[in-house]
Amino acid sequence: MQKLRRLSIDWRMAVLIWPLGIGVVNGAEVGATTTAPADNITLPAPKPKATDTAPVAPPKVVAPPGAKPSVANVPAPKAAAKPVAAVDVPPAKPPTAVKPVNAVAPKTAEPATPKAPVRVAASSLPSAEEIVSHCDYKYAGEDNRSQLSIKLVDRTGNERTTVYLRLWRAYKGEDELLDKMLLFTFYPPDAEGAAFMRWAYSAAAHRNAEQWIYLPVMRNIRRVSVRDLADSFLGSDLTYGDITERRIEDDAHTLMQIDTDSSTGQQYWVVASMPKESDSIYSRKIQWFTKTAEWAECVKTRVDYFDKRSLLLKRQLLKWQRIDNAWAWDKVSVQNFQTFHNSEFEVKKVKFNIGLKDDSFSERRMQLGLK
């Protein structure tokens, strides 16, 4: 019974799998620092310069009629004004843009490489939508077969790894289908033979994905309903929505800047994407795409996700592999900055365009397993 319970828990989490080879799986803003104006600060009057003339005698004090001469009638010299307390007048901040000049440095010294983002004339830039359409939607072949491993690491360092054999085929809107995917578990050993199948429909179909699971010990197949797209995907730090294809018009895209990696010199298009739907769990995503000479070479390498409070929630880093003109994930990591949980995905043994038939994605095939 314990074995059955573990299998059931694992497969309740596996409610949605996205073809990780298709490339649709999807910095923080720098606040400006304002210096308070110094208009209200009263500065002490400048001291008069010393001169060669004799000091001016103090004015003669005339006592009132009937008053006896007394030392008290002579006014005492005024005490020096007390300095203004630091809490009343904050010291003026030195301008940060001025740096001391090194008098001995040669004038011909090479300036340091700037780390600030490179900004160029708007007329020479592609639109944000053009960047996303070329760099985020990559060709994954007509079908593919691969080995997928997922390692989950919790905040205490405990790890759990699951390895799958994955079959995927694109349908491109045929019968309103987007794609079909079949997943077999072969590690850990106590879950070997379990299968999961998913049929995803195009946005125009307005249909939820259909999903099935097969557990060998129960010897039956049952349909699994689609859960909330904000739920965790396979217990990882990606959600169902993160691995579900979004149409380019589902978000408002803005090209923010061109960023440069100082260690490699590689430049990146930095695009902010704000979801148009009101119920999204994100306020925005900031995406980095490689700036390349040819659109066919550019890919997405980083995504920062911000929650509804505009706080950084998690960061996804992506590394790709390409065979001929087809693309698939190589290694992908996701770090959650609020739960301190990490997820690592690795795709191996990828073969594209192997001629998978429609009957490869059936309940019978789920029962036959890896045979």
C-alpha positions, 0 to 999 in steps of 0.5 A: 500500500505504501508503494501505491500511495507514493505512485499516486502522489507522484502522478497527481503532480504530473498533470501537465507535461509540455513538449520541452523541445519546442522552445515556447516554455517560457532584470529588475527595474532600477529605481531612480535615486533622487537627491533632495534639493538644498534650497532650504539649507541656511549656510553660515555667512563667510568669515571676513578676510583678514586685512592690515587695518587696525581692528575697529573699536567696539561702540561706546556704551552710554549708561542710562541717566542715574545708573551707576557705572558697572561692569554689567552695563558693558555688553558682553561679546556675543557668543559664537553661533552654535553649529546647526545640528546634523539632524536639522541640516543633513550634509549635502551629498557629493555628486556621484558623477564626479570622480577624483582625477589621478594626476599621475595617470597618463592621458592616453590611458584606455577607459574602462568598459562601461557596464551600463546597458547599450541604448541605440536609436529607436529607428535602428531597433526591431520591434519587441514583437518581432524579437519575440516572434523570431527568438521565442518560437523555435522549430522543434521538428515535426516530432521528436524522442528524448530522455528528460530528467527533472531534479528538484532541490528543496530549501534544505538541500534534499534532492529528488530526480525522476527520469522519463522517456518522452515522445512528442508530435506536432499537429499544427492545428489539425483537428484543432490539435496543437500537439500530442505527448507521451511520457514513460517513467523509468526512474526511480525503479518503483515508478517504472512503467507508469505513463502519462499522455497529453493532447493539447489543443490550439487557442482557437479551439477554446478547449482544455488539454486532455490527459491520461495516466497509467499505473502498472500496479493498478492495470488501468488507465484513467483520465486526469482533469486539467488543474489551475494553470498557476499550479506547480508543474511536476512539483517543480518551480515552473507552473502549468502556465509557464509550459503552455504555449502563449500567443504573441498577442496574449502579452504587451511586449516592450523592448527595454534595452540591449544588455551586454555580458562583460565576460563574453561580449554577447549582447541581448535584447531585453524585452518586458512582457506584461500579460493582458489577462487580469487573472495572471499570477505575474505582473510582468516577465523580463526576457533576455534573447541573444542578439545575433546577426541572423534571426535563425540563431537567436534564442531565449536564455533568461526569464525573470518572473515578477509576482503581482506585487512586482517583486522578483519571484523566480529566474529561469536560465535556459541553454539550448541544443540544435540538430540541423534546424530543430531546437530543444532544451539542453539544460534549464534551471529555475530558482525561486527566490521566495521559496528557496526551491530549485528545479533542474531540467536536462534533455538528452538523446534527442532525435528529431523527425523520426516519423512517429505515427498517430497511434503512438499516442494512444491508450494501448501504447500507454499499456504496452510501455517501452516495449 
